[in-house]
Amino acid sequence: MSNTTKMLGGWGWVAALVLALIPGLHILSLAGAVCVFIAMFRAGRELNRPQVNQPLILTLVLSLVAGVVFMFFVGASLIGLMLHHDSAAGAVGFGAGMMVGGLVAWACYIAGAWFWYQACTTIAEAGNAPLLKTGGLLGFIGAITVIVFGLGGLVALVGSVLQAIAFFNAPEGRAGAPPTTA
């Protein structure tokens, strides 16, 4: 990996994680996430692994779908609760809407984490950065277990930290990439 790709990925993860924890600035963590995605696309290109693009795109799409679906169901549930605030049906509708929205978003989140893990595995093997694969696996496990009292959130956090470290420690050059012919 080039130094630019390594720094983009490493500092992108740091920015995404730190800004996500600061109230009022968490929306800016998206900038860090964008940097990480760009670094992954660049790493795939630099390591001659174009097959990494499809799982990265699927990860991005599924993450966006999860967010939109969840926001839609939250909004619809709140509107239903406001319209029927004096009835049990309003409360039941609110609870059901939140539950369905949460489960659909969770399923999209798990699928996106799986594709992220696939992309991390490809880059890790080609770039001799095993921590990237381990971090991707922890992110996938965290996505599955996030429903268990937020325990998965901690697992995913550890995975993200490992991925930041992996970017910073990845060897420069094209380690593991097959030579290209002109």
C-alpha positions in Angstrom: 0.0 0.0 0.0 1.2 3.5 -0.6 1.8 5.8 2.3 -1.1 8.0 1.2 -3.5 5.0 1.3 -2.2 3.9 4.7 -2.5 7.4 6.2 -6.0 7.9 4.6 -7.2 4.6 6.1 -5.5 5.0 9.5 -6.4 8.6 10.2 -9.9 8.0 8.6 -10.6 5.4 11.2 -9.2 7.6 14.0 -11.4 10.5 12.9 -14.5 8.3 12.5 -14.0 6.8 16.0 -13.1 10.0 17.9 -15.7 12.2 16.2 -18.4 9.6 16.8 -17.8 9.8 20.5 -18.0 13.6 20.8 -21.5 15.0 21.2 -22.5 17.4 18.5 -19.6 16.3 16.2 -20.7 12.7 15.6 -22.1 13.6 12.2 -18.5 14.6 11.2 -17.4 11.0 11.8 -18.9 10.4 8.3 -15.9 12.2 6.9 -13.6 9.7 8.5 -15.7 6.8 7.2 -15.5 8.2 3.7 -11.7 8.4 4.0 -11.7 4.7 5.1 -13.8 3.7 2.1 -11.5 5.7 -0.3 -8.5 4.0 1.3 -10.0 0.6 0.8 -10.8 1.3 -2.8 -7.2 2.6 -3.3 -5.7 -0.4 -1.6 -7.6 -2.7 -3.9 -6.3 -0.9 -6.9 -2.7 -0.6 -5.6 -2.7 -4.3 -4.7 -4.2 -5.3 -8.0 -7.4 -6.7 -6.3 -10.3 -5.2 -8.3 -12.6 -7.8 -6.8 -12.6 -5.8 -3.6 -14.8 -3.1 -5.2 -18.0 -5.2 -5.2 -18.1 -6.0 -1.5 -17.2 -2.4 -0.7 -20.0 -1.1 -2.7 -22.4 -3.6 -1.2 -21.3 -2.6 2.3 -21.9 1.1 1.5 -25.4 0.4 0.0 -26.5 -1.9 2.8 -25.3 0.6 5.4 -27.3 3.4 3.8 -30.3 1.2 3.4 -30.1 0.2 7.1 -30.0 3.9 8.1 -32.8 5.0 5.8 -35.1 2.0 6.8 -34.5 2.6 10.5 -35.2 6.4 10.2 -38.3 5.7 8.1 -39.7 3.3 10.7 -38.8 5.6 13.6 -40.6 8.5 11.8 -43.6 6.4 10.9 -43.8 5.1 14.5 -43.6 8.5 16.0 -46.3 9.9 13.7 -48.5 6.9 14.5 -48.0 7.5 18.2 -48.8 11.2 17.9 -51.9 10.5 15.9 -53.1 7.9 18.4 -51.5 9.0 21.6 -54.5 8.3 23.7 -55.0 4.7 22.6 -53.4 1.4 23.2 -53.2 0.9 19.5 -50.9 3.9 19.2 -48.5 2.4 21.7 -48.6 -1.0 20.1 -48.1 0.5 16.7 -45.2 2.5 18.0 -43.6 -0.6 19.5 -44.2 -2.8 16.5 -42.8 -0.2 14.1 -39.7 0.3 16.2 -39.2 -3.4 16.4 -39.6 -4.1 12.7 -37.5 -1.1 11.7 -34.8 -2.2 14.2 -34.8 -5.8 12.9 -34.6 -4.8 9.2 -31.8 -2.3 9.9 -30.0 -4.9 12.0 -30.2 -7.5 9.2 -28.8 -4.9 6.7 -26.1 -4.0 9.1 -25.1 -7.7 9.5 -25.1 -8.2 5.7 -23.0 -5.1 5.2 -20.5 -6.2 7.9 -20.1 -9.5 6.1 -19.3 -7.8 2.9 -16.9 -5.5 4.7 -15.2 -8.5 6.2 -14.8 -10.0 2.7 -13.2 -6.8 1.5 -10.9 -6.7 4.5 -9.8 -10.3 4.0 -8.9 -9.6 0.3 -6.9 -6.5 1.2 -5.3 -8.1 4.2 -4.1 -11.1 2.3 -2.8 -9.1 -0.7 -1.2 -6.4 1.5 0.2 -8.5 4.3 -1.9 -6.8 6.9 -3.5 -9.5 9.0 -4.9 -7.1 11.6 -7.2 -5.8 8.9 -8.8 -9.2 8.5 -9.0 -9.6 12.3 -10.6 -6.2 12.6 -13.1 -7.0 9.9 -14.0 -10.3 11.6 -14.6 -8.5 14.9 -16.8 -6.0 13.1 -18.9 -8.8 11.7 -19.1 -10.5 15.1 -20.0 -7.2 16.6 -22.8 -6.6 14.1 -24.3 -10.0 15.0 -24.0 -9.5 18.7 -24.9 -5.8 18.9 -28.4 -6.7 20.0 -27.0 -8.3 23.2 -26.9 -5.3 25.5 -24.6 -3.4 23.2 -21.8 -6.0 23.7 -21.4 -6.2 19.9 -20.7 -2.4 19.9 -17.7 -3.0 22.0 -16.5 -5.9 19.9 -17.0 -3.7 16.7 -15.1 -0.8 18.4 -12.1 -3.1 19.1 -12.3 -4.3 15.5 -12.3 -0.7 14.2 -9.2 0.1 16.4 -7.5 -2.9 15.0 -8.2 -1.8 11.5 -6.8 1.6 12.1 -3.6 0.0 13.5 -3.5 -2.3 10.5 -3.5 0.6 8.1 -0.8 2.4 10.0 1.3 -0.8 10.2 0.7 -2.1 6.7 3.9 -2.6 4.7 4.5 -0.1 1.9 4.7 -1.3 -1.6 2.9 -4.1 -3.3 3.5 -7.0 -0.8 1.5 -10.0 -1.9 0.3 -8.5 -5.1 1.1 -10.4 -8.3 3.3 -8.6 -10.6 1.6 -6.6 -13.3 2.7 -7.0 -16.9 2.8 -4.0 -19.2 
